[in-house]
Amino acid sequence: MALPPLHALRVFESVARLGNVSAAAAELHVTPGAISQQIRALQVTLGVDLFQKRGRQLALTPSGSQLQRSVASAMEAIHTGVRQLSAHKYGGTPKRALTISIPQVHGVAWLATRLFTFMAESPNFQLKVLTSSHFHGVDWRRTDVAIIYGMPPWPGFWWRLLHGIHMTPVCSPQLLRGPNAIRQPSDLAFHRLLHEDDGSQWRRWQAEAGIPYAGESDVHFDDFGIVLQAARDGFGVALSDEVVSARDLDEGRLVQPLRLIVPALHNYYCICPDAKRETAEVSSFIDWLIEEAASPLGPRDETKNTANQSS
C-alpha cells in the first residue's frame, strides 16, 4: 500500500489530538470543510474508519488510535529533526519547547517557584505556561502537559494523581475574636461561607461536622483566588487545602479555626494527551513533576495556625 500524503496525516494528527474538526481547522488555518475532506480521503485510502462521533466530539476508533500513536511519534521526530538542524545552522544547543497549563492559584502557591528549579536543572528546555483550573478550560491545541483540578476519567488522555487533598475551613485571624468568634462548627452560622463551587464541598464538610447545611450563599466566585482573598480580608470563611493555603497559613494571613478536615470532592492531576506521553520532553517533565509532588510540602507551625479547640 502506498503511503497517504503527508498533509493528510498531519490533518489526521490534529483532529485526533483535538477531537474536533473546527479546532483542527483553526490550528491548520484551513476551512472545516477542507479538514473533513482530507479525513474522508484518508479513510478511503486506508480502508478503515478512523473516527466515530460522540456528541460534538470525534473519538478515535481502535484503528484510529493505532494510527495516532505512529503518526504522533513521526511528527515529533520530524519536529525534533528540524529544531536540531536549525540549532546546528545558527549555533547553540536546540531548546526543547514545552507548553504547560496550570491552575492559577495552585500555580502561584505551589508550582511557580518550583518551575524555576526545573529550568535550572534542565537548561535546554523552553517553557510556556498557560493557566486553567479545569479540563475543559485547557487549550489542548497548544498544551503538552496540564495540572488540573477535577476527577477522571478523561478519554484519550493519560493522567496521574498529583495531590490527594483535604479541605478545612480557613479565615482571617480577626474572625477568632469578638462575640461571634469561631470556636466550634456551629459558630460558622454567624459568618458568610465563601464558595467557588455550587456548595457541594461545604455540604460535605458540614455533614461531617454534624451541623445542618447553612443554605445557599449569597455570592459565588468562579475564581478560587478571589475566594481566598475574601477570606484573607475577613469577609467570610473559605474551604481550602493544605497545598494552596500553605504559605498563607505559614505567614499568618489565614488560620484554621477548626480541626476537622474532609477529603476534597476533586483532586489535582497531572494529565497529557495519550499521543504525547512518551515524547522525550513530556516524559522528562512529568517524571520531574511527580517527584516534586511526592516530596514534603514543607513544615508548618500548627500551633500558630490552628485554633486549640477541637470540633
C-alpha positions in Angstrom: 0.0 0.0 0.0 1.3 3.4 -1.0 1.7 5.9 1.9 -1.0 8.5 2.2 0.0 12.2 1.6 2.0 13.7 4.5 -0.5 16.6 4.7 -3.4 14.1 5.2 -1.5 12.5 8.1 -0.9 16.0 9.6 -4.6 16.8 9.4 -5.4 13.4 11.0 -3.0 14.0 13.8 -4.6 17.4 14.5 -8.1 16.1 14.6 -7.1 13.1 16.7 -5.4 15.3 19.2 -8.1 18.0 19.4 -11.2 15.8 18.9 -12.9 18.4 16.8 -12.8 19.4 13.1 -13.3 23.1 13.7 -10.4 23.2 16.2 -8.1 21.4 13.8 -9.2 23.8 11.0 -8.2 26.8 13.2 -4.9 25.2 14.1 -4.0 24.5 10.5 -5.5 27.7 9.1 -7.9 26.0 6.7 -11.7 25.6 6.5 -13.5 22.8 8.4 -14.7 21.5 5.0 -11.1 21.0 3.9 -10.4 19.1 7.1 -13.4 16.8 6.6 -12.4 16.2 3.0 -8.9 15.2 4.0 -10.2 12.8 6.7 -12.6 11.2 4.3 -9.9 10.7 1.6 -7.5 9.2 4.2 -10.2 6.7 5.4 -10.9 5.7 1.8 -7.2 5.2 1.1 -6.7 3.1 4.2 -10.0 1.3 4.0 -10.8 1.8 7.7 -12.8 4.2 9.8 -10.6 6.3 12.0 -13.2 8.3 13.9 -16.6 7.8 15.4 -18.9 10.6 16.6 -19.6 11.1 20.3 -21.8 14.2 20.6 -20.0 17.1 19.2 -16.6 15.4 19.6 -14.8 12.9 17.4 -13.5 9.8 19.2 -10.8 7.5 17.7 -11.7 4.0 16.7 -9.3 1.3 17.6 -7.7 1.6 14.1 -7.6 5.4 14.6 -5.8 5.0 18.0 -3.2 2.7 16.4 -2.5 5.2 13.6 -2.5 8.1 16.0 0.4 6.7 18.1 2.5 6.1 15.0 1.7 9.5 13.4 2.2 11.5 16.6 5.6 9.8 17.1 6.6 10.5 13.5 5.5 14.2 13.7 7.5 14.6 16.9 10.6 13.1 15.2 10.2 15.5 12.3 9.9 18.5 14.6 12.9 17.4 16.6 15.0 17.0 13.4 14.0 20.4 12.2 14.9 22.0 15.5 18.2 20.3 15.6 19.0 21.3 12.1 18.1 24.9 12.9 20.2 24.9 16.0 23.2 23.4 14.1 22.9 26.2 11.4 22.7 29.0 13.9 24.8 27.6 16.6 23.9 26.6 20.2 22.1 23.7 21.7 18.5 23.2 20.5 15.8 24.2 23.0 13.2 21.6 23.8 9.9 23.5 23.8 7.1 22.6 26.2 3.8 24.2 26.9 2.1 23.5 30.2 -1.2 24.6 31.7 -1.6 25.1 35.5 -4.4 26.3 37.8 -3.7 29.9 38.6 -4.0 29.7 42.4 -2.3 26.3 42.7 0.4 27.5 40.3 1.2 30.6 42.5 1.0 28.7 45.7 2.9 25.5 44.8 4.3 25.2 41.3 5.6 28.5 40.1 8.7 28.7 42.2 9.5 25.0 41.6 9.4 25.7 37.8 12.5 27.8 38.1 14.2 24.8 39.8 13.2 22.7 36.9 14.6 25.3 34.5 17.9 25.4 36.4 18.1 21.6 36.2 17.0 21.5 32.6 18.6 24.4 30.8 17.7 23.1 27.3 14.0 23.5 28.0 11.9 26.4 26.9 8.7 26.6 28.9 5.4 28.4 28.0 3.0 28.5 30.9 -0.8 28.9 30.4 -3.4 28.9 33.2 -6.7 27.0 33.6 -8.1 25.1 36.5 -10.4 22.6 34.8 -10.0 20.1 31.9 -12.4 21.8 29.5 -10.7 25.1 30.0 -7.3 23.8 28.8 -6.3 24.8 25.3 -5.3 21.3 24.1 -4.3 22.7 20.8 -1.2 24.2 22.4 -0.8 22.3 25.7 1.6 19.4 26.2 1.0 18.8 29.9 -1.6 20.2 32.3 -2.3 20.2 36.0 -6.0 20.3 36.5 -8.4 20.2 39.5 -11.0 17.5 38.7 -11.9 13.9 38.6 -11.1 11.3 35.9 -11.7 9.6 33.5 -10.7 11.7 30.5 -10.8 9.5 27.4 -7.8 9.9 25.1 -5.6 11.2 27.9 -3.1 9.8 30.3 -3.3 11.1 33.9 -1.7 10.6 37.3 -2.9 11.8 40.8 -0.6 14.7 41.8 -2.1 15.7 45.2 -4.8 13.9 47.1 -6.0 16.9 49.1 -8.2 17.5 52.1 -10.3 20.5 52.9 -10.7 22.5 56.1 -12.1 26.0 56.9 -9.7 28.9 56.7 -10.3 32.5 57.6 -8.7 35.8 58.7 -7.3 35.8 62.3 -9.9 38.6 63.1 -12.7 36.0 62.9 -11.3 34.3 66.0 -12.1 37.4 68.1 -15.3 39.1 69.2 -18.7 37.9 70.2 -19.1 35.7 67.1 -15.6 34.2 67.3 -15.3 30.8 65.6 -14.7 28.2 68.3 -16.8 25.3 67.1 -18.6 24.3 63.9 -21.9 25.8 64.9 -20.3 29.3 65.1 -20.0 29.3 61.3 -23.7 30.2 61.2 -22.6 33.8 62.1 -20.3 34.1 59.1 -20.5 34.0 55.3 -19.4 30.8 53.8 -17.3 31.5 50.6 -18.0 29.3 47.7 -16.2 28.5 44.4 -18.4 25.6 43.5 -22.2 25.0 44.0 -21.8 24.4 47.7 -21.1 20.7 47.4 -17.8 20.9 49.3 -19.3 22.9 52.1 -22.2 20.5 52.4 -19.8 17.6 52.8 -17.8 19.4 55.4 -20.9 20.4 57.4 -22.3 16.9 57.2 -19.1 15.5 58.7 -19.1 18.2 61.4 -22.7 17.2 62.3 -24.2 20.6 61.7 -27.0 21.5 59.3 -26.1 22.9 55.9 -26.3 26.7 56.1 -28.1 27.1 52.8 -27.2 28.8 49.6 -24.6 31.5 49.8 -25.4 35.0 48.5 -22.2 35.1 46.4 -20.3 32.5 44.4 -16.9 33.0 42.6 -15.6 31.1 39.6 -12.0 32.0 40.7 -10.6 30.4 43.9 -8.1 33.2 44.1 -10.9 35.7 44.8 -12.3 33.3 47.4 -9.0 33.2 49.3 -8.6 37.0 49.1 -12.1 37.5 50.5 -11.1 35.1 53.4 -7.8 37.0 54.0 -9.8 40.3 54.2 -12.2 38.9 56.8 -15.3 38.7 54.6 -16.0 35.1 55.3 -14.8 31.6 55.7 -13.4 29.5 52.8 -12.7 25.8 52.5 -9.1 25.3 51.3 -6.5 22.6 51.1 -3.0 22.1 52.6 -1.3 22.8 49.2 -2.9 26.1 48.2 -3.1 27.7 51.6 0.3 26.6 53.0 2.0 29.9 52.5 -0.9 32.0 53.8 -1.0 29.8 56.9 2.7 30.0 57.4 2.7 33.8 57.2 -0.4 34.2 59.4 -2.7 35.7 56.8 -5.1 32.8 57.3 -5.7 30.5 60.2 -7.5 27.2 60.6 -10.2 27.8 63.2 -11.4 24.2 63.4 -9.6 20.9 63.2 -12.0 18.9 61.1 -10.7 18.1 57.6 -12.5 16.1 54.9 -11.4 14.7 51.6 -11.9 17.0 48.7 -14.5 16.2 46.1 -11.8 16.6 43.4 -8.0 16.5 43.4 -5.1 17.8 41.4 -4.0 15.6 38.5 -1.1 15.7 36.0 -2.6 15.0 32.6 -1.5 14.9 29.0 -2.8 13.5 25.6 -2.1 9.8 25.2 -0.2 10.5 22.0 2.3 12.8 23.8 3.0 10.7 26.9 6.1 9.0 25.5 7.7 12.1 23.9 11.0 13.0 25.5 10.1 16.5 26.6 6.7 15.4 28.1 8.1 12.3 29.8 11.0 14.3 31.3 8.7 17.0 32.7 6.1 14.5 34.1 8.8 12.5 35.8 10.2 15.6 37.5 6.7 16.9 38.4 5.7 13.6 40.1 8.9 13.5 42.0 8.2 17.1 43.2 4.7 16.2 44.3 6.0 13.3 46.3 8.4 15.5 48.3 7.2 17.0 51.6 5.2 20.2 51.2 7.3 21.7 54.0 6.9 22.0 57.8 4.2 24.3 59.2 3.8 25.6 62.8 0.4 24.0 63.6 0.2 25.7 67.0 0.3 29.1 65.2 -2.2 28.3 62.5 -4.7 26.1 64.1 -7.1 27.0 67.0 -6.7 24.9 70.1 -10.4 24.0 70.1 -11.5 20.7 68.7 -14.6 20.1 66.6 
